[in-house]
Amino acid sequence: MGNEEDYEKKIDVLKTIEDSQIKSPHHVPVGNYTQEADNLYMWVQDDREALTAAGLSWELVEDLPTRRGALIHAEALWQSQRKYGKESSREWTERSPLAYELKNRMLKAFRFAFRQAPDLTKKLRHIAKGQGHPNMIQALNDLCALGEANTLLLEAINFDLSLLDRADREAAEMAELLARATSDRRKDNEAKKIRDRAYTHLKEAVDDIRAYGQFVFRENKERFLGYRSQHLRETKMKRARKLKAKEAVKNDAPGESA
């Protein structure tokens, strides 16, 4: 069975996991974790009799590859969604300052052109007071409409009327881009939550199997080590070496002179 098939088989189960129970793989990369799950599955095969005698359900062991495959596919889906989300966010970051600049440029010109028309300056104040990206987009639409209705006043100050068409285009394009970026962020959050659920589902099985293995083989070091995380063990060893090195440097440092 492929990873995608494992994912489809497990998706309904993953959706039932409560938000309060969801865990994220903060301490180990997903690739490392799925490899350790695969290693664990192979390791337990020789210990079936001892583990089941202690109460371990062998169905949980047999379900391990499916949980592993579901996580691998969920991780791939999330990484793919993150890529698309980053692209739309990057495009928004690049283009939005120019749209804000156009809005401010038009506001300044319109205030001068309409300075002797109280009804128009009132409309400008209303357009200018909006804050945030959606209001910026609306402002471009409103300024375009207001400018097209008062071209004579704008021509009197030598305003570039082509900016009205530009504002219309920018408003439409930025609205679409903002909607896409917002949608991508939501999809990213949803994909990550499913990935975390898949990790939680696999972790439940891994933790349970390891707990049984460590109990059953607590006096058999060779078998016991197969029920511990190699990644976490190496991480702890690295931290210990770094701490020891820091202590050595500290101890070797010359003392303050009296």
Buried (B, 14 or more C-beta within 10 A) or exposed (E): EEBBEBBEBBBEBBEEBEEEEBEEBEEBEBEBBBBBBBEBBEBBEEBEEBBEEEEBBEEBBEBBBBBBBBBBBBBBBBEEBBEBBEEBBEEBEEBBEEBBEBBEBBBEBBBEBBEEEEEBBEBBEEBBEBEEBBBBBBBBBBBBBBBBEBEEBBEEEEBEEEBBEBBBEBBEEBBEBBEBBBEBBEBBEEBBBBBBBBBBBBBBBBEBBBEBBBBBBEEEEEBBBBBBBEBEEEEEEEEEEEEEEEEEEEEEEEEEEE
